[in-house]
Amino acid sequence: MSNNLLKGKKGIIFGALNDQSIAWKVAERCHEEGAEFVLTNAPIAMRMGEINGLAEKTKSKIIPADATNTEDLENLITQSTEILGNKLDFVLHSIGMSPNVRKGKHYTESNYQFYNQTMDVSAISLHKTLAALYKHDALNEWASVVALTYIAAQRIFPDYNDMADAKSLLESITRSFGYHYGIKNKVRINTISQSPTVTTAGQGIKGFTEFINFSEQMSPLGNAPAVACADYCISMFSDLTRYVTMQNLFHDGGFSNTGVTQQVIEKFGGQ
Ligand SMILES: NC(=O)c1ccc[n+]([C@@H]2O[C@H](COP(=O)([O-])OP(=O)(O)OC[C@H]3O[C@@H](n4cnc5c(N)ncnc54)[C@H](O)[C@@H]3O)[C@@H](O)[C@H]2O)c1
């Protein structure tokens, strides 16, 4: 269903790897709502080639960029404004990766080279992207930047490992840059804290299936699906949310404000 909420808006979408990716759903919904955008991902992710299908479907160009590399980001931004013929109105940061998680390192025995990579890819990449946009004056007034995060930034979820630290930093960068970019150009910057979702990144977390079931039963509305997250992103990119900035917005079916549910309590009965 389209309401033309993004008609005439131009943007960049980071992080569509395959059709499970949250960024993939966001791109599909942005297209339906009338936006034009460039798709980007790390050069290594391009090799899988699935993004080509999305580009065709959404009539978008693809520009590879490693989000930890300032040169790549500057090239992405200058090329995107050229291709789209204008400054940008929205950016989605949908990037996460932890070598410590991938290699099964326990949090207490983190490899610090890996730890730095986790921070760089999953959090500092947002700072680098915003700094490049700022330097090139590439965002229109009232443009909207959204980064995806998880509640492990506020509460301990042991298997989320060093990604929790990265998400805390990501949310802090959102506030700090949100201040500076708000003052400079009325740009708004927010994070959306999404329910656990079945994607390549999600499934990399140990015990993910059990965890997603737990979360489902701890959320009065159930886990929010990826498509609903995409809808929320659309509302944040639209002109209907102009004064929302520097926020961490929970999109989690009520999980974040639930102490316990009857369904979970009942699992501890029966003595
Ligand atoms: N899946 C979940 O349960 C869940 C829950 C809350 C938040 N999130 C967040 O949503 C975002 C998207 O993840 P997803 O679940 O759609 O998984 P995904 O694996 O589809 O997306 C992660 C993306 O990050 C990209 N990436 C990794 N390193 C990069 C680099 N150096 N430069 C550019 N891109 C790079 C990957 O290629 C991939 O496209 C992440 O920030 C993730 O932490 C996911």
The ligand as an ORCA input file, in Angstrom:
! r2SCAN-3c Opt
* xyz 0 1
  N      18.222     -9.133     13.186
  C      17.999     -8.710     14.421
  O      17.573     -9.457     15.300
  C      18.223     -7.255     14.748
  C      17.600     -6.685     15.884
  C      17.852     -5.357     16.195
  C      18.711     -4.602     15.385
  N      19.303     -5.186     14.298
  C      20.238     -4.387     13.492
  O      19.716     -4.208     12.201
  C      20.805     -3.908     11.325
  C      20.689     -4.752     10.072
  O      20.909     -6.102     10.342
  P      20.034     -7.288      9.743
  O      19.466     -8.028     10.905
  O      19.147     -6.804      8.665
  O      21.167     -8.270      9.151
  P      21.957     -8.312      7.761
  O      23.051     -9.307      7.984
  O      21.027     -8.563      6.647
  O      22.565     -6.834      7.622
  C      23.813     -6.432      8.152
  C      24.521     -5.681      7.026
  O      25.734     -5.074      7.454
  C      26.567     -5.055      6.297
  N      27.961     -4.763      6.631
  C      28.804     -5.475      7.410
  N      30.039     -4.911      7.409
  C      29.945     -3.791      6.623
  C      30.872     -2.788      6.233
  N      32.158     -2.795      6.662
  N      30.455     -1.798      5.415
  C      29.172     -1.759      4.957
  N      28.241     -2.686      5.312
  C      28.634     -3.698      6.122
  C      26.394     -6.483      5.781
  O      26.922     -6.678      4.478
  C      24.894     -6.626      5.848
  O      24.267     -6.167      4.668
  C      22.087     -4.134     12.129
  O      22.526     -2.905     12.649
  C      21.588     -5.024     13.253
  O      22.419     -4.969     14.403
  C      19.069     -6.489     13.951
*
